[in-house]
Amino acid sequence: MDLGAMFTGISFITIFFNGFSWRKRSAMGILISVALAQISFVLRVTLEGWPKFEEIAMRTSTYDITTAVLVVIGIWALGYIAGGISLKKKEKMDDYPGKIIENVAFDTDNK
């Protein structure tokens, strides 16, 4: 496995985790995923050098950029959907049969 594939895998996982955390409204998860996404970029620029990175960025076609944006949106959306499924399962677990529910009545009459 080459280094580029590892960086791409790390990026995909962090994008998915960001969508998942966004759905669950987990601020810590969002911050962690954003920080992990920066690791891939910083390591790639450090290893290849900024001039090489700029050269690659300048030669990238509009089609490639559009495809990359759509892939990122798709992976983030999958994480967002998975986070929603996780929340629904948690809600169903909270409503299992035999759950004890305590109703508390407050006297609001001030007579």
C-alpha positions in Angstrom: 0.0 0.0 0.0 1.5 3.3 -1.0 1.5 6.5 1.0 -1.1 8.2 -1.2 -3.6 5.5 -0.6 -3.1 5.7 3.1 -3.7 9.4 3.1 -6.8 9.0 1.0 -8.1 6.3 3.4 -7.5 8.5 6.4 -9.2 11.4 4.7 -12.3 9.3 3.8 -12.6 8.0 7.4 -12.3 11.5 8.9 -14.9 12.9 6.5 -17.3 10.0 7.3 -16.7 10.5 11.1 -17.4 14.2 10.7 -20.8 13.6 9.1 -21.6 11.0 11.8 -20.6 13.4 14.6 -22.5 16.3 13.0 -25.7 14.2 13.0 -25.2 13.2 16.7 -24.4 16.9 17.5 -21.1 15.9 19.1 -18.9 18.9 19.2 -15.9 16.9 20.4 -16.4 14.4 17.6 -16.5 17.2 15.0 -13.3 18.8 16.4 -11.5 15.5 16.5 -12.4 14.7 12.9 -11.4 18.1 11.6 -8.0 17.8 13.4 -7.5 14.3 12.0 -8.3 15.5 8.5 -5.5 18.1 8.8 -2.9 15.4 9.6 -3.2 13.9 6.1 -2.8 17.3 4.4 0.1 18.5 6.6 2.0 15.2 6.1 1.5 15.2 2.4 2.8 18.8 2.1 5.7 18.0 4.4 6.8 14.9 2.5 6.3 16.2 -1.0 7.2 19.9 -0.4 5.0 22.9 -1.0 6.3 23.7 -4.5 5.5 20.1 -5.7 2.1 20.4 -4.0 1.4 23.7 -5.8 2.4 22.3 -9.1 0.0 19.3 -8.7 -2.8 21.7 -7.6 -2.3 24.0 -10.6 -2.4 21.0 -13.1 -5.6 19.6 -11.6 -8.6 19.8 -14.0 -12.0 21.2 -13.2 -13.5 17.8 -13.8 -11.2 16.2 -11.1 -12.0 19.0 -8.6 -15.7 18.5 -9.2 -15.4 14.8 -8.8 -13.5 15.2 -5.6 -16.1 17.6 -4.2 -18.9 15.2 -5.0 -17.1 12.2 -3.5 -16.5 14.3 -0.3 -20.2 15.3 -0.2 -21.2 11.6 -0.7 -19.0 10.3 2.1 -20.0 13.0 4.5 -23.7 12.3 3.7 -23.2 8.5 4.3 -21.7 9.4 7.8 -24.7 11.7 8.4 -27.1 9.0 7.5 -25.3 6.4 9.7 -25.4 8.9 12.6 -29.2 9.2 12.1 -29.6 5.4 12.1 -27.5 5.2 15.2 -29.8 7.8 16.9 -33.0 5.9 15.9 -31.6 2.6 17.3 -30.8 4.4 20.6 -34.3 5.8 20.7 -35.8 2.3 20.2 -33.5 0.9 22.9 -34.9 3.5 25.3 -38.4 2.3 24.6 -38.0 -1.4 25.3 -40.9 -3.3 26.9 -40.8 -3.4 30.7 -39.1 0.0 31.1 -40.2 1.7 34.3 -41.6 5.2 33.7 -42.2 7.4 36.6 -44.8 10.1 36.2 -44.5 13.0 38.5 -47.5 15.3 39.0 -47.0 18.8 40.3 -49.8 20.7 42.1 -50.1 23.9 40.1 -53.2 25.1 42.0 -52.2 27.8 44.4 -55.4 27.8 46.5 
